[in-house]
């Protein structure tokens, strides 16, 4: 089975945009693919996070985010949550979800919660509701996050990003091929076929 790793962050709009062409590529490929979402915290605690009312986001979204989203047919909007949440807890939640066979569904729902539903994904109760929506036990999920059960797994995954030299998100590793940035579905499909052939 071809393995795909995608380094991303839940507050990166381009990471949400990048998900759809990947799914399109996997569908066109026609063979099951092991997709693992890898954490890359853009602004880890205590680095201040961005505020949607500040000039930077007010400028970059109309100039860069919305045009790329339109090109790939992805609906999203600048969340109003201010300041933007830290994502360490959401990523620990991903480790829980992956361990229970729902990693991809959870990843998708967290992105949608932030960029389509304007929800604060830095809150455990919000993340537990997202987990429940993907079929996970909300109580067990919330207990895991409160106790830090998956903190070490998250830290190990962050260390993998440093060890491999990932510097930006999204970044794809398809087989042995690195693909930085939002990719066309055709490019990802070709990479999948090359990885399968190798």
C-alpha positions in Angstrom: 0.0 0.0 0.0 1.3 3.5 -0.9 1.9 5.7 2.1 1.3 9.4 2.0 2.3 11.7 4.8 1.0 15.3 4.8 2.5 17.9 7.1 -0.1 20.5 7.9 -1.7 22.6 10.6 -5.3 23.1 11.5 -5.1 26.9 11.2 -3.5 26.9 7.8 -6.2 27.5 5.1 -3.9 26.1 2.4 -3.9 22.8 4.3 -7.6 22.6 4.0 -7.5 23.5 0.3 -4.8 20.9 -0.3 -7.0 18.1 1.1 -9.5 18.0 -1.8 -7.0 17.4 -4.6 -5.4 14.7 -2.5 -8.7 12.9 -2.1 -9.4 13.4 -5.9 -6.0 11.9 -6.7 -6.6 8.9 -4.4 -10.0 8.3 -6.0 -8.5 8.4 -9.5 -5.6 6.1 -8.4 -8.2 3.6 -7.5 -6.2 1.7 -4.8 -6.4 2.2 -1.1 -3.8 4.7 0.2 -2.5 5.1 3.8 -2.8 8.8 4.5 -1.1 10.1 7.7 -1.6 13.7 8.7 1.6 15.0 10.3 1.6 18.0 12.7 3.5 21.1 12.0 2.4 23.8 14.5 2.9 27.1 12.7 2.8 29.0 16.0 3.4 26.8 19.0 2.8 28.0 22.5 3.9 30.6 23.7 4.4 32.2 20.3 1.5 34.7 19.8 -1.1 33.5 17.3 -2.6 35.6 14.6 -5.7 37.8 14.9 -8.2 37.9 12.0 -8.8 41.7 12.5 -5.1 42.5 12.0 -3.9 43.8 8.6 -1.9 40.7 7.7 -4.8 38.3 7.5 -7.1 41.0 6.2 -4.7 41.4 3.3 -3.5 37.8 2.7 -6.9 36.2 2.5 -8.3 38.3 -0.4 -5.0 38.3 -2.2 -3.9 34.7 -1.8 -6.3 32.4 0.1 -9.6 33.1 -1.6 -8.2 32.9 -5.2 -6.5 29.5 -4.5 -9.6 28.2 -2.8 -11.7 29.2 -5.8 -9.4 27.5 -8.2 -9.7 24.2 -6.3 -13.4 24.6 -5.6 -13.0 24.7 -1.8 -15.4 26.8 0.3 -13.9 28.4 3.3 -13.8 31.8 5.1 -11.5 33.7 7.4 -12.5 32.5 10.9 -13.5 35.2 13.4 -11.9 33.4 16.4 -9.5 35.9 17.9 -6.7 35.3 18.6 -6.5 32.1 16.5 -6.2 29.0 18.7 -3.1 27.0 19.4 -3.4 23.6 17.7 -1.4 21.3 20.1 -4.6 19.9 21.7 -6.3 19.4 18.3 -3.2 17.4 17.2 -3.3 15.3 20.3 -6.9 14.6 19.4 -5.7 13.5 16.0 -3.4 11.0 17.6 -6.4 9.6 19.5 -8.5 9.5 16.4 -5.7 7.8 14.3 -5.2 5.2 17.1 -9.0 4.4 16.8 -9.0 4.3 13.0 -10.6 7.7 12.4 -7.6 9.9 11.8 -8.5 11.1 8.3 -12.2 11.8 9.2 -11.1 13.7 12.3 -8.6 15.8 10.4 -11.2 16.7 7.8 -13.8 17.6 10.5 -11.4 19.8 12.4 -10.5 21.8 9.3 -14.2 22.2 8.4 -15.0 23.2 12.0 -12.5 26.1 11.9 -12.7 27.3 8.3 -16.3 26.6 7.5 -18.2 26.7 10.8 -16.1 29.3 12.6 -15.6 27.2 15.7 -12.8 27.5 18.3 -10.7 24.3 17.8 -8.5 25.2 20.7 -11.3 24.2 23.1 -11.5 20.6 24.4 -15.3 20.6 24.4 -15.4 21.7 20.7 -12.8 19.0 19.8 -14.8 16.4 21.7 -17.9 17.3 19.7 -15.9 16.9 16.5 -14.6 13.6 17.7 -18.1 12.3 18.4 -19.2 13.4 15.0 -16.6 11.1 13.5 -17.9 8.1 15.6 -15.4 8.4 18.5 -16.3 8.2 22.1 -16.5 11.8 23.2 -15.9 11.1 26.9 -12.9 8.9 26.3 -11.6 11.5 23.9 -12.0 14.4 26.3 -10.4 12.4 29.1 -7.4 11.6 26.9 -6.8 15.2 26.1 -7.2 16.4 29.7 -4.8 13.7 30.9 -2.3 14.3 28.1 -2.4 10.7 27.1 -1.3 11.5 23.5 1.0 14.4 24.3 4.1 12.3 23.8 2.9 10.8 20.5 2.3 14.4 19.3 5.7 15.5 20.4 7.3 12.6 18.6 5.4 13.5 15.4 6.6 17.1 15.7 10.1 15.8 16.0 9.7 13.9 12.8 9.0 17.2 11.0 12.2 18.7 12.4 14.2 15.6 11.5 13.0 15.5 7.9 13.5 19.2 7.4 9.9 20.2 6.8 9.7 24.0 6.8 6.2 24.9 5.5 2.8 23.5 5.2 1.2 21.7 3.4 4.1 19.4 2.5 3.4 16.0 1.0 5.6 12.9 1.1 4.3 10.4 -1.5 6.5 7.3 -1.4 9.9 8.9 -1.6 8.8 12.1 -3.5 8.5 15.4 -1.7 5.8 17.9 -2.9 5.6 21.2 -1.1 2.5 23.4 -1.2 -1.0 22.9 -2.6 -0.8 20.4 -5.5 -3.0 19.6 -8.5 -4.8 16.3 -8.3 -3.0 15.1 -11.4 0.4 15.7 -9.9 -0.5 13.8 -6.8 -2.0 10.9 -8.8 1.2 10.6 -10.8 3.2 10.6 -7.6 1.0 7.8 -6.3 1.5 5.7 -9.4 5.2 6.3 -9.3 5.3 5.2 -5.7 3.2 2.1 -6.4 5.5 1.2 -9.3 8.6 1.6 -7.2 
